[in-house]
Amino acid sequence: MSEPKINIQFPDGNKKSYAKGIRPQDIIEEIGSHALKKKAVVAQVNGQLVDLNRPIEQDTTLRLIGYDEPEGMATYWHSTSHIMAHAVKELYPEAQFGVGPAIANGFYYDIDVDSRITPEDLERIEKKMQEIIDQDTEFQRDVLTKKEAIDLFTKKGDKYKLELLRDLEDDHPSIYKEGEFVDLCRGPHIPSTGRVKSFKLLNIAGAYWRGNEKNKQLQRIYGISYPKKKQLEEYLYLQEEAKRRDHKKLGKELELFLITPKVGSGLVLWLPNGTIIREALESFLKEAQKKRGYLPVITPHIGNIELYKTSGHYPFYKDSQFEPLKADGQEYLLKPMNCPHHFQIYAAKPRSYRDLPIRLAEFGTVYRYEQSGELNGLIRVRSFTVDDSHMFVRPDQLKEELCEVFDLIKLVFGTLGFQDFKVQLSFRDEENTDKYGGSDKQWQQAQKDIQEAADSYGLDYQVALGEAAFYGPKIDFMIRDALGRSWQLGTVQVDYVMPERFDLEYIGSDNQKHRPVVIHRAPFGSMERFMGILIEHFAGAFPVWLAPVQAIILPISDDYLAYAKKVCQELKDENLRVSVDERNEKIGYKIREAETQKIPYMLIVGKEEVGDNSVAVRQRKKGDLGKLSLADFVQKISQEIDQKTILN
């Protein structure tokens, strides 16, 4: 009697029959590819991730996934978290375990042990992990009944796993074993511990069990692992580089901004240097907007609460807003969004179809109540300024206006050196429409408009369901900074909902009333967050057009201080931001100080320079450029400023 057969379809469309119960790793062996055997860590069977040693019992689609794919890397990291937990259990027999997932970069495991784990202890854990890896133990999956699992973890005395089991709806949970270590886990895992080649435990933090501050605080150990030593070295280098570029550190060193408890958590004080950079960015965008027909407006920092009830921001986002203020028997909110104010400006007088599009723009400050634990320098604050614009357009103008906005965002990114960006169309979740305002018809139309505009402009995009704003779909632009980190920056939203809620109208060519469509647009987004990203992207070494001090004059001695001051004034007359280092220090020390302050140009003056009205020019990172006449230097730096040259 012949053994039962099953049909397996591969990603390229090819199908092949195999004996029932064949495992993905058997198929890899049959294929005979050494590279695939070395790289594959997990399989996808009918869309579900499974271990390579899991038998396949029915007709299926099969994808073999390597560690260089997102699902493969997550499996690799999660498996390493189990190895770490195994090592901890051997070193701390009393240890009990929370959860140990893969995260965006690496993994962690929450652990309850009697003693405090120190950075020095991480080395002991790493040594034990290496022993487990060297044993190359297979990850074995077993499926138990819920009762069997509860009995098992009761015997092991692990109260956290028992709590997870009690809340688990699955009546047949799975466990994984590697040697003597057993853990409750859905999986999947890499084939064996020996597949982990390079790893590092990074740090320890406190974490409340299940994120509830009423629960016990566990010790969370973070780590990272890679199949190649070079990958780990690159990651660790980038981590150190990220610390060097930390905007909070650089903000203090370069005197850019200040956050002090005397003013309040999450409230930023912009120091002169930071204000110069921020105003340069604002001027750049205002000039670009002016050329495109935007009209500037200014709105107050508070508004009547009824305004935000109409928009839906209150009580929709009540938990992220400050408590209402009371005055004259009415309630006011610190402005959570600029949109409702701009709608009032539009509605202040009758509008004709000939008036549209109307583009209102404001650098408007808004307020959000962020939890104290979520505040993070400039990245997450409680008061921030948005480069907001609301465009009121006719339906027949919508696609062209969206493409113009894409052009503006592309200009902003390109000017600042963000050439690598991705685009996401953020649509609503059709399975959970209750959290969105407006009708199905409005949403279908808005999503159609956005997709057609993106196609027309030639944007390469992905669609993300459930990521829309509550009043409309979005186009989100994600940039990569100098360290390859992804940040969501520019955003564009199409809105049919708010014009209806605020009864916005225009008189059409048919002499009838019509609703405009609103485009919400913010290339920078939050100026605070954007500045934080920019500080880290440039590592504080801003291009000349943004630098708080564009050039510093360094006299070799006090004998040339008068000439240095004369040069300084002449450059200021050319609208350059310059200063003189008047300290009685050696020139080498002054140069090093200027480099530490990341000033783009150092102009050294001595006897020769005084004699021929010149300056000896040093450029940041490039060193000595030789001697230039003052006029030639002005021409050089002015050209770089006008062209907004990136000198990094």
MARKOLDREN-186360 format. One record per residue (C-alpha): x, z, y; residue number from 1. Coordinates in pm, 1 decimal, m for minus. Each point is the difference from the previous one (the first is absolute). Layout:
N
PT     east       up    north seq
PT        X        Z        Y NUM
...
//
This chain:
648
PT     east       up    north seq
PT      0.0      0.0      0.0   1
PT    148.2   m106.2    336.9   2
PT     49.0    263.8    266.3   3
PT   m240.1     m2.4    302.1   4
PT    110.6   m207.1    298.3   5
PT    m49.7     44.5    372.1   6
PT     49.0   m248.8    284.6   7
PT    223.5     89.8    293.3   8
PT      2.4   m197.3    324.1   9
PT    309.5     12.0    223.0  10
PT     11.9    m34.3    381.7  11
PT    103.1   m367.0    m23.2  12
PT   m322.9    m76.9   m188.1  13
PT    159.7    m39.0   m342.6  14
PT   m175.3    166.3   m294.8  15
PT    140.7    111.6   m331.7  16
PT   m133.7    174.4   m311.7  17
PT    161.0    321.4   m124.7  18
PT    m70.2    255.3   m269.6  19
PT   m244.3    265.6    115.6  20
PT    186.0    314.9    110.2  21
PT    305.0   m182.4    136.9  22
PT    170.8    183.3    283.4  23
PT    123.7   m152.3    328.0  24
PT    355.5     98.0    m91.6  25
PT    m37.0   m197.6   m326.6  26
PT    m95.8   m305.6    203.0  27
PT    306.2     51.7    219.2  28
PT    215.6     10.3   m313.9  29
PT   m160.7   m323.5   m122.6  30
PT     56.2   m172.8    332.7  31
PT    365.8     89.3    m41.4  32
PT     81.6     18.4    369.1  33
PT    278.1    251.8     57.8  34
PT    m80.6     12.0    373.5  35
PT   m368.3     71.6    m65.7  36
PT     83.4    264.2   m259.4  37
PT    228.1    172.3    249.4  38
PT   m238.0    m28.2    295.3  39
PT   m351.1     54.7   m142.9  40
PT   m124.9    358.4     31.6  41
PT   m378.9    m21.6    m33.3  42
PT   m275.8   m244.5    m95.1  43
PT   m333.7    m95.7    148.8  44
PT   m264.6    m53.4   m265.9  45
PT   m335.6   m132.0    124.7  46
PT     93.8    129.5    345.5  47
PT     93.6    350.5   m122.0  48
PT    356.8    130.8      6.8  49
PT    114.7    118.3   m343.3  50
PT    320.8    108.8   m172.5  51
PT    206.4   m272.4   m161.7  52
PT    m46.9    172.7   m338.2  53
PT   m383.7     12.5     22.9  54
PT   m163.3   m210.7   m278.2  55
PT   m226.5   m283.7    115.9  56
PT   m320.8     m2.4   m205.7  57
PT   m205.5   m284.7    149.4  58
PT     17.4   m332.4    181.0  59
PT    158.6     58.8    337.2  60
PT    198.0   m121.6    296.6  61
PT    354.8    131.2     12.2  62
PT    251.1     30.6    282.5  63
PT    343.4    147.6    m63.3  64
PT    113.3    189.0    309.2  65
PT    359.4     63.2    104.3  66
PT    145.0    283.4    205.2  67
PT     36.1   m244.8    290.4  68
PT   m379.7    m17.9     40.1  69
PT   m203.0    271.6    180.7  70
PT   m185.4    113.0   m314.9  71
PT    324.3      5.7   m194.9  72
PT    186.3    202.1    259.8  73
PT   m286.5    251.0     24.3  74
PT      8.4     41.1   m378.9  75
PT    376.5     44.0     12.5  76
PT    m26.1    269.7    268.5  77
PT   m285.3    184.0   m168.3  78
PT    193.7      7.7   m326.7  79
PT    299.1    146.1    183.5  80
PT   m225.1    274.7    137.3  81
PT    m78.2     96.3   m362.0  82
PT    370.7     10.4    m80.1  83
PT     51.0    227.9    299.6  84
PT   m285.7    228.5   m112.5  85
PT    152.5      7.4   m349.8  86
PT    332.9    108.4    149.3  87
PT   m166.9    267.8    212.3  88
PT   m183.5    135.4   m305.9  89
PT    326.9     37.9   m189.3  90
PT    166.1    178.7    291.7  91
PT   m305.7    204.3    100.7  92
PT   m202.4     71.2   m318.3  93
PT   m274.9    173.1    201.0  94
PT    m62.8   m315.4    206.1  95
PT   m354.3   m132.8     37.0  96
PT    m72.5   m343.3    138.2  97
PT   m245.2   m152.0    246.0  98
PT     16.2   m377.5     40.3  99
PT    294.9   m238.8      3.9 100
PT    m97.2   m343.6    132.1 101
PT    198.2   m297.8    113.2 102
PT    m18.3    m39.4    378.3 103
PT     94.0   m276.6    244.8 104
PT    369.7     66.2    m56.9 105
PT     75.9    202.9   m309.9 106
PT   m188.2    292.5   m146.9 107
PT    m62.9    371.4     21.4 108
PT   m118.9    280.5   m225.3 109
PT   m172.6    319.4    111.9 110
PT    140.1    297.6   m188.1 111
PT    m80.3    370.9    m25.3 112
PT    305.2    207.1    m96.9 113
PT     85.0    364.7     56.1 114
PT    310.0    m64.0    210.6 115
PT     57.9   m210.6    309.0 116
PT    164.7   m332.6    m86.5 117
PT    289.2    m71.9    238.7 118
PT    188.6   m322.5     80.6 119
PT    281.1    130.3   m221.5 120
PT   m248.8     31.8   m287.9 121
PT    m80.8   m370.6     32.0 122
PT    348.8    m77.2   m131.3 123
PT    m70.8    208.4   m312.9 124
PT   m329.9   m179.9    m49.6 125
PT    168.9   m338.9     44.1 126
PT    260.9     92.9   m263.5 127
PT   m273.3     96.0   m245.5 128
PT   m190.1   m320.8     79.5 129
PT    308.5   m202.0    m84.7 130
PT     21.0    173.3   m338.8 131
PT   m363.3    m96.1    m71.0 132
PT     65.4   m357.7    112.4 133
PT    308.6    m23.9   m220.7 134
PT   m213.9     97.8   m302.7 135
PT   m209.6   m315.1     64.0 136
PT   m315.6    172.2   m129.7 137
PT   m312.6   m213.0    m41.6 138
PT   m308.4     74.6    212.3 139
PT   m279.1     54.7   m254.4 140
PT   m368.8    m13.8     91.7 141
PT   m269.7    195.0   m185.5 142
PT   m372.6     11.0     68.5 143
PT   m170.7    336.2    m56.8 144
PT   m350.2    132.7     29.0 145
PT    m56.0    204.4    311.8 146
PT    m20.5    315.8   m213.2 147
PT    328.8    m81.0   m172.1 148
PT    166.0    m55.1    337.4 149
PT   m137.1    328.0    138.1 150
PT    122.0    184.2   m309.4 151
PT    343.5   m159.0     36.3 152
PT     49.7     93.4    367.4 153
PT   m154.5    343.4    m53.6 154
PT    269.5     59.7   m259.7 155
PT    260.5   m131.6    243.5 156
PT   m141.2    228.5    271.8 157
PT    m20.3   m274.9    263.0 158
PT   m292.7     95.8    222.9 159
PT     36.6   m303.8    224.8 160
PT    m40.7   m248.4   m286.1 161
PT   m297.5    203.2   m123.8 162
PT   m163.0    m25.4    342.3 163
PT     53.7   m375.6      0.9 164
PT   m146.9    m21.5   m349.8 165
PT   m310.3    195.3     98.5 166
PT    m65.7   m247.8    282.8 167
PT     79.5   m303.4   m214.7 168
PT   m298.5   m216.2    m91.9 169
PT    187.0   m176.9   m278.9 170
PT    m82.9    162.2   m336.7 171
PT    314.8   m145.3   m156.7 172
PT    295.3     73.9    230.2 173
PT    345.4   m128.6    m83.9 174
PT    323.7    194.9    m17.5 175
PT    359.7   m122.8     m1.3 176
PT    289.9    145.2   m192.7 177
PT    370.2    m50.2     43.0 178
PT    187.5    221.2   m240.5 179
PT   m135.9    355.0     30.5 180
PT   m161.7    m60.7    338.5 181
PT   m375.4    m67.7     10.5 182
PT   m201.0    m91.5    308.1 183
PT   m360.2    m88.6     80.8 184
PT     14.7   m353.8    134.1 185
PT   m191.6   m329.5     15.9 186
PT    325.4   m193.6     m8.4 187
PT    132.6   m256.0    m48.6 188
PT    371.9     64.9    m41.1 189
PT    320.0   m191.1    m55.5 190
PT     98.4    m33.1   m369.7 191
PT    263.2    276.5     m1.6 192
PT    194.0    238.4    220.8 193
PT    317.3   m205.5    m34.9 194
PT   m148.9   m276.1    215.4 195
PT     66.7    215.7    308.0 196
PT    348.6    m93.6    114.2 197
PT     44.2    149.3    349.0 198
PT   m190.8    282.4    164.9 199
PT     26.3    263.7    269.2 200
PT   m205.3    307.9     86.6 201
PT    m45.2    m10.1    375.8 202
PT   m156.1    318.1    131.8 203
PT   m239.7    289.8    m55.8 204
PT   m316.8     74.1    196.0 205
PT   m299.2    229.4    m24.3 206
PT   m337.5   m143.4   m103.2 207
PT   m328.0    181.0    m44.5 208
PT   m158.0    m61.1   m337.6 209
PT   m248.6   m288.0     36.8 210
PT     70.3     m8.8    372.8 211
PT   m206.4    312.9     67.0 212
PT    170.4    263.4    214.4 213
PT   m207.1    268.0   m174.2 214
PT    182.9    m80.0   m324.4 215
PT    349.8    104.7   m100.7 216
PT    287.5   m187.9    154.4 217
PT    204.2   m180.8   m264.6 218
PT    351.8   m136.1     27.7 219
PT      4.2   m377.1     30.3 220
PT    318.0   m178.5   m106.7 221
PT     42.6   m357.4    126.1 222
PT    219.8   m256.5   m171.3 223
PT     81.7   m367.6    m34.1 224
PT    126.1   m213.7   m288.3 225
PT    106.8   m358.9    m61.1 226
PT    112.5   m217.2   m288.9 227
PT    321.1    m87.6    184.9 228
PT    252.8    226.9    169.8 229
PT     29.3   m241.7    292.0 230
PT   m373.1     33.7     71.9 231
PT     30.3    377.5     17.7 232
PT    302.8    m22.7    227.3 233
PT   m186.5   m237.9    232.7 234
PT   m301.2    231.4      8.2 235
PT    209.9    308.1     77.2 236
PT    182.4   m191.8    272.7 237
PT   m331.3    m98.4    158.3 238
PT   m116.8    361.9    m18.7 239
PT    309.2    114.3    187.6 240
PT    m44.4   m284.1    246.4 241
PT   m362.4    104.8     52.0 242
PT    118.3    352.2     85.3 243
PT    249.1   m145.0    247.5 244
PT   m276.3   m208.3    156.9 245
PT   m262.8    276.4      0.6 246
PT   m187.5    m44.9    327.6 247
PT    m40.8    375.3     44.8 248
PT    378.2     47.6    m18.7 249
PT     78.9   m299.5    221.4 250
PT   m278.6     87.5    241.2 251
PT    174.1    328.6     69.4 252
PT    355.1   m139.8      9.2 253
PT    m92.9   m290.0    231.3 254
PT   m243.5    211.0    205.9 255
PT   m297.3   m229.0    m62.6 256
PT   m289.3    241.3    m54.9 257
PT    m87.9    364.4    m45.0 258
PT   m263.4    181.0   m205.1 259
PT    m22.6    369.3     77.7 260
PT   m243.0    269.7   m116.1 261
PT    m33.2    105.5    363.3 262
PT   m193.1   m323.0     58.7 263
PT   m148.8    m28.6   m347.8 264
PT     63.7   m143.8   m344.5 265
PT    m23.4   m377.4    m19.0 266
PT      8.3    m42.6    379.1 267
PT    292.7   m210.0    122.9 268
PT    191.2     44.4    324.8 269
PT    180.3   m322.7     84.3 270
PT    341.7     64.0    155.1 271
PT    145.9   m250.9    250.3 272
PT    195.1   m198.5   m260.9 273
PT   m299.7    m30.1   m231.0 274
PT   m230.0    m83.1    289.0 275
PT    225.9   m288.9    103.0 276
PT    m17.6   m150.3   m349.3 277
PT   m374.3     50.6    m25.0 278
PT    m64.6   m151.4    343.7 279
PT    219.0   m300.2    m87.4 280
PT   m213.1    m59.4   m309.9 281
PT   m319.2     35.4    201.0 282
PT    125.5   m238.5    269.7 283
PT     94.3   m256.1   m265.7 284
PT   m346.7      7.0   m155.2 285
PT   m181.7     10.9    334.6 286
PT    187.6   m311.5    111.7 287
PT    m84.8   m179.9   m324.1 288
PT   m364.4    106.3     33.5 289
PT    m16.6   m111.2    363.0 290
PT    106.8   m351.1   m100.8 291
PT   m281.0     m0.9   m257.6 292
PT   m277.2    100.6    236.2 293
PT    m35.9    370.6    m79.1 294
PT   m154.7    219.8    269.3 295
PT    143.5    352.1     50.3 296
PT   m232.6    300.2      3.2 297
PT     46.0    378.7      7.8 298
PT   m242.4    248.6   m153.4 299
PT    m22.6    383.8      4.8 300
PT    138.5    229.9   m266.4 301
PT   m340.2    151.5    m82.6 302
PT   m350.8   m133.8    m41.6 303
PT   m354.3    118.2    m54.2 304
PT    m54.4     83.4   m365.9 305
PT   m304.5   m231.6     m9.3 306
PT    237.0   m292.0     50.3 307
PT    176.2     79.1   m327.8 308
PT   m323.5     73.6   m182.0 309
PT   m111.1   m350.8     89.8 310
PT    327.9   m147.3   m123.5 311
PT     m6.1    211.2   m316.5 312
PT    337.4    162.3     64.1 313
PT   m191.1    327.3     26.6 314
PT    m86.9    146.0   m241.4 315
PT    158.5   m270.1   m224.0 316
PT    351.6    126.7     79.5 317
PT   m103.9    348.5    108.2 318
PT    267.2    175.9   m208.6 319
PT    278.6   m192.2    173.3 320
PT   m123.4     68.6    353.8 321
PT     45.8    293.6    230.2 322
PT   m297.6    224.3     64.0 323
PT   m236.8   m127.8    272.9 324
PT     43.7    126.1    356.5 325
PT   m302.4    131.5    189.1 326
PT    m64.3    m60.3    369.7 327
PT   m318.3    m17.5    207.7 328
PT   m214.4     45.8   m306.6 329
PT    151.2   m302.0   m176.3 330
PT    260.8    m45.7   m270.7 331
PT    312.2   m212.8     33.1 332
PT    265.3   m109.6   m247.1 333
PT    367.1    m58.3     51.2 334
PT      1.4   m376.9    m42.6 335
PT     56.4    m85.2   m370.4 336
PT    m20.5   m376.5     63.4 337
PT      9.5   m231.9    300.8 338
PT   m263.8   m243.0   m128.8 339
PT   m320.5    169.1    130.5 340
PT    145.7     21.5    351.4 341
PT     84.3   m370.9      0.1 342
PT   m350.1    m79.2   m121.8 343
PT   m139.8    173.7    307.9 344
PT    219.5   m215.8    223.3 345
PT   m128.9   m313.6   m170.4 346
PT   m361.6    118.7     27.8 347
PT     31.7     92.6    369.1 348
PT   m134.0   m338.1    115.9 349
PT   m174.2   m308.1   m147.2 350
PT    229.1   m240.6   m188.3 351
PT    m34.8   m373.2    m50.4 352
PT    128.6   m209.2   m286.7 353
PT    224.5   m160.5    262.3 354
PT    170.2    338.4     62.8 355
PT    114.5     38.0   m359.5 356
PT    248.3     71.5   m138.1 357
PT     58.3    320.5    196.6 358
PT    320.1    180.0    m97.9 359
PT     27.7    361.6    116.8 360
PT    333.6    174.2    m56.6 361
PT    116.9    357.9     47.5 362
PT    282.4    225.9   m107.5 363
PT   m255.8    271.9    m66.2 364
PT     80.8    353.0   m114.8 365
PT   m217.4    140.4   m279.6 366
PT    m14.8    331.7   m183.4 367
PT    m31.9     91.0   m367.2 368
PT      7.8    340.5   m162.5 369
PT    259.7    m42.9   m274.1 370
PT     63.7    289.9   m239.0 371
PT    319.3    182.8     94.9 372
PT    156.3    m74.9   m339.5 373
PT    m45.9   m373.5     56.3 374
PT    172.3    m15.5    340.1 375
PT    332.0   m185.9     m9.3 376
PT    200.3    m62.1    316.6 377
PT   m130.4   m312.9    171.1 378
PT   m144.3   m145.7   m320.9 379
PT   m296.3    239.2    m21.5 380
PT   m111.0    163.3    325.7 381
PT   m315.1    136.2    163.2 382
PT     14.9   m202.8    319.7 383
PT    110.1   m361.3      1.0 384
PT    m30.0   m313.1    208.3 385
PT   m137.9   m321.4   m147.5 386
PT     76.7   m347.5    135.2 387
PT   m369.4    m66.7    m31.2 388
PT   m187.0   m317.4     78.6 389
PT   m360.8    m93.7    m58.8 390
PT    m90.5   m363.4     16.3 391
PT   m362.1   m102.2     44.8 392
PT    m46.9   m350.0   m137.6 393
PT   m268.2   m244.8   m101.5 394
PT    m19.8    m72.4   m373.4 395
PT    127.7   m354.0     59.6 396
PT    310.7    143.5    174.0 397
PT     83.5    257.2   m265.3 398
PT    239.6   m194.3   m222.6 399
PT    205.1   m134.2    292.5 400
PT     22.2    346.2    158.8 401
PT    114.7    155.5   m326.5 402
PT    274.9   m260.1    m31.1 403
PT    110.1     76.8    358.1 404
PT     22.4    367.6    m95.8 405
PT    207.8    m88.7   m307.2 406
PT    232.3   m189.4    234.2 407
PT     39.0    303.5    224.5 408
PT     73.6    233.9   m291.3 409
PT    253.8   m247.2   m135.8 410
PT    166.0     m7.4    344.8 411
PT     20.7    380.6     11.0 412
PT    147.2     28.2   m349.2 413
PT    246.7   m284.8     52.3 414
PT    123.8    134.9    332.4 415
PT     76.7    337.0   m156.4 416
PT    172.0   m146.0   m304.5 417
PT   m276.7     63.7   m254.9 418
PT     19.2   m334.2   m178.1 419
PT   m104.9    133.2   m339.7 420
PT   m369.8     86.7     m0.1 421
PT   m298.2    m26.1   m231.6 422
PT   m366.7    m49.0     79.2 423
PT   m294.1    180.7   m156.6 424
PT   m366.5    m85.4     43.9 425
PT   m169.8    339.6    m17.5 426
PT   m357.9    m45.6   m120.9 427
PT   m269.8    251.7    m84.5 428
PT    m56.7    137.6   m348.1 429
PT   m311.5   m177.1   m127.4 430
PT    m52.6    278.7   m254.9 431
PT    m18.6    265.8    272.7 432
PT   m164.5   m150.5    307.4 433
PT   m154.3    326.2    124.5 434
PT    309.2     93.8    198.7 435
PT    m15.5   m317.7    209.5 436
PT   m222.8    m78.3    296.1 437
PT   m196.5   m321.5     42.5 438
PT   m188.8   m232.7   m232.1 439
PT    124.6   m190.1   m302.7 440
PT    m52.8   m322.7    194.9 441
PT    221.5    119.4    285.8 442
PT    276.2    103.9   m237.9 443
PT    m10.7   m323.0   m196.6 444
PT     23.1   m199.1    321.1 445
PT    282.6    209.6    144.8 446
PT    206.9    m20.8   m319.4 447
PT    m61.6   m375.1    m15.9 448
PT    113.3    m36.2    363.7 449
PT    322.3    193.2    m57.7 450
PT     89.3   m187.8   m317.4 451
PT    m66.1   m341.0    157.2 452
PT    213.1     89.3    304.9 453
PT    284.3    122.2   m223.9 454
PT    m19.2   m321.1   m204.5 455
PT    m12.0   m212.6    314.3 456
PT    309.3    171.2    142.5 457
PT    182.1    m26.3   m331.6 458
PT     44.5    372.0    m61.5 459
PT    116.2    101.5   m345.6 460
PT   m221.2    298.1    m78.9 461
PT   m142.0    229.0   m263.1 462
PT   m354.5    139.0     m4.4 463
PT    m38.1    379.8    m28.1 464
PT   m348.3    128.6    m76.8 465
PT   m106.7    333.5    147.7 466
PT    255.0     m6.4    284.1 467
PT   m231.4   m120.6    279.0 468
PT    m93.3    204.2    306.8 469
PT   m351.2    142.7    m14.5 470
PT   m122.9   m260.3    250.7 471
PT    182.4   m311.1   m117.0 472
PT    266.2   m171.7   m213.0 473
PT    360.5     m9.8    118.6 474
PT    314.3   m202.0    m18.9 475
PT    290.9    242.2    m36.1 476
PT    360.5   m104.3     54.7 477
PT    263.1    190.4   m201.0 478
PT    360.4    m31.2    118.0 479
PT    321.7     95.6   m177.0 480
PT    258.4    187.1    203.8 481
PT    378.8    m10.9    m22.7 482
PT    m11.1    222.5   m310.4 483
PT   m262.1   m212.9   m173.9 484
PT   m276.6    256.4     49.8 485
PT   m352.2   m130.4     51.4 486
PT   m205.6    102.6    305.2 487
PT   m350.2   m105.1     98.1 488
PT     17.0   m101.5    366.6 489
PT   m210.5   m269.2    163.9 490
PT   m368.5     m4.5    m81.5 491
PT   m288.2   m235.3     84.9 492
PT   m365.1     79.5    m70.9 493
PT   m314.2   m212.5     17.4 494
PT   m307.4    196.8     99.3 495
PT   m365.3   m104.0    m10.5 496
PT   m118.7    361.7    m22.4 497
PT     94.9    154.0    336.0 498
PT   m154.7   m276.5    214.4 499
PT   m329.0     79.7   m167.3 500
PT     36.6    377.8     32.8 501
PT     83.4    m28.1    369.8 502
PT   m249.3   m281.2     64.3 503
PT    268.6   m233.0    138.5 504
PT   m131.6   m338.2    109.1 505
PT     74.9   m326.9    174.7 506
PT   m229.0   m279.8    112.5 507
PT     65.4   m313.0   m202.1 508
PT    m22.8   m364.2     97.3 509
PT   m355.9     11.0   m132.1 510
PT    m81.2    267.3    262.0 511
PT    m62.9    250.3   m282.2 512
PT    167.7    333.8    m68.2 513
PT    276.3      4.6   m262.2 514
PT    239.4    258.8   m139.5 515
PT    371.6    m46.9     53.8 516
PT    243.8     64.0   m284.0 517
PT    265.9    261.9     75.5 518
PT    363.9    m33.2   m105.4 519
PT    192.9    328.7     m1.7 520
PT    373.9    m62.3     31.3 521
PT    315.7    214.6     23.1 522
PT    341.8   m163.6    m68.5 523
PT    195.7    324.7     41.0 524
PT   m278.4    230.4   m117.6 525
PT     91.6    354.0    100.9 526
PT    284.1    m12.9    253.4 527
PT    128.3    332.3   m131.3 528
PT     10.0   m117.8   m360.3 529
PT    144.4   m336.0    101.9 530
PT    276.4    171.7    196.2 531
PT     80.5    219.3   m300.6 532
PT     30.2   m307.6   m221.0 533
PT    203.4   m185.2    263.6 534
PT    246.2    288.0     45.6 535
PT     67.6      0.7   m375.0 536
PT      7.4   m380.7    m27.1 537
PT    270.4    m25.7    266.9 538
PT    158.5    336.1    m95.8 539
PT    m31.3     86.3    370.0 540
PT    220.3   m296.5     97.3 541
PT   m259.6   m192.5    199.2 542
PT     46.8   m357.9    117.1 543
PT    106.3    m35.9    361.9 544
PT   m347.4    m70.2    136.2 545
PT   m129.2    329.1   m142.9 546
PT    307.1    223.0     36.8 547
PT    m51.9    292.5    242.2 548
PT    354.5    m56.3    132.1 549
PT    101.1   m363.6    m30.5 550
PT    358.6     43.0    115.6 551
PT    223.8    291.7     89.8 552
PT    302.1    m29.8    229.2 553
PT    306.6    188.9   m119.2 554
PT    274.7     49.2    260.8 555
PT    342.7     52.0   m157.7 556
PT     71.0    278.5    247.3 557
PT   m146.8    154.9    314.9 558
PT    206.4   m251.1    202.7 559
PT   m251.9   m266.7    m97.1 560
PT   m318.6    204.8     31.9 561
PT    m91.0   m151.5    337.0 562
PT     22.7   m352.7   m145.8 563
PT   m203.6    109.3   m301.9 564
PT   m275.3    126.5    229.0 565
PT     10.9   m326.2    197.7 566
PT    m40.2   m201.1   m323.4 567
PT   m282.9    228.9   m105.5 568
PT   m192.7    m58.0    322.4 569
PT     48.1   m377.0    m15.7 570
PT   m135.2     m3.7   m356.4 571
PT   m294.1    219.4    100.2 572
PT    m73.9   m250.9    275.3 573
PT    m36.4   m254.8   m282.3 574
PT   m264.6    228.1   m160.1 575
PT    233.0    110.4   m278.0 576
PT    m10.9    352.9   m143.1 577
PT    355.7    125.4     43.9 578
PT    189.7    323.1     56.3 579
PT    355.5    123.0     58.1 580
PT    188.3    247.8   m220.6 581
PT    161.8    205.2    276.1 582
PT    159.3    259.6   m229.3 583
PT    373.6     58.4     19.9 584
PT     54.6    m94.3   m365.6 585
PT    223.3   m247.2   m180.5 586
PT   m142.8   m349.0    m30.1 587
PT     m0.5     11.8   m382.0 588
PT   m221.2    307.3      8.7 589
PT   m238.2   m166.7    246.4 590
PT    m27.5   m308.1   m222.4 591
PT    m78.5    210.0   m306.9 592
PT   m264.0    192.2    195.0 593
PT   m161.6   m324.9    118.7 594
PT     m5.0   m129.7   m356.5 595
PT   m160.9    325.2   m119.1 596
PT   m269.0    m49.8    264.4 597
PT    m39.8   m357.5   m133.9 598
PT     38.3   m162.9    342.5 599
PT     20.3   m382.0    m41.0 600
PT    279.2    m65.8    254.0 601
PT    299.6    199.7    123.0 602
PT    167.2   m128.2    314.8 603
PT    353.1    136.6     34.9 604
PT    155.9    m14.4    345.9 605
PT    356.5     63.8    107.5 606
PT    264.8   m146.6    229.7 607
PT    m36.4   m361.7   m117.7 608
PT   m378.5      3.8     20.7 609
PT      6.0    142.6    350.8 610
PT    246.4   m272.0    100.2 611
PT   m215.7   m295.5   m104.9 612
PT   m352.5    146.6     15.6 613
PT    m46.3    m12.3   m375.8 614
PT    m83.4    225.4   m294.5 615
PT    154.4     33.2   m346.8 616
PT   m296.7    m34.5   m234.3 617
PT    m53.3    176.5   m331.0 618
PT   m315.4    m77.1   m196.4 619
PT   m158.3    241.9   m244.7 620
PT    111.1    m79.6   m357.0 621
PT    198.4   m307.5    114.5 622
PT    274.9    175.9    192.9 623
PT    216.9   m150.2    274.0 624
PT   m137.0   m323.5    153.8 625
PT    274.6    m31.2    262.5 626
PT    m21.0     m5.0    376.8 627
PT   m291.4   m156.3    186.6 628
PT    m74.6    m40.9    366.6 629
PT   m288.3    215.1    109.6 630
PT   m209.0   m312.2     62.8 631
PT     70.9   m133.4   m350.8 632
PT    m93.3    332.3   m158.1 633
PT   m326.0     10.1    195.2 634
PT    m80.1   m349.9   m119.8 635
PT     82.6     91.6   m362.0 636
PT   m202.9    320.1    m19.5 637
PT   m290.3   m142.8    202.1 638
PT    m28.3   m289.5   m241.8 639
PT    m10.9    239.1   m295.4 640
PT   m269.3    206.0    171.7 641
PT   m210.0   m303.9     89.9 642
PT     27.8   m139.3   m352.7 643
PT    m52.2    346.3   m150.9 644
PT    301.6    m53.5   m223.6 645
PT     41.0    227.7   m301.9 646
PT    362.4    118.5     m2.2 647
PT     m7.7    206.0   m317.8 648
//
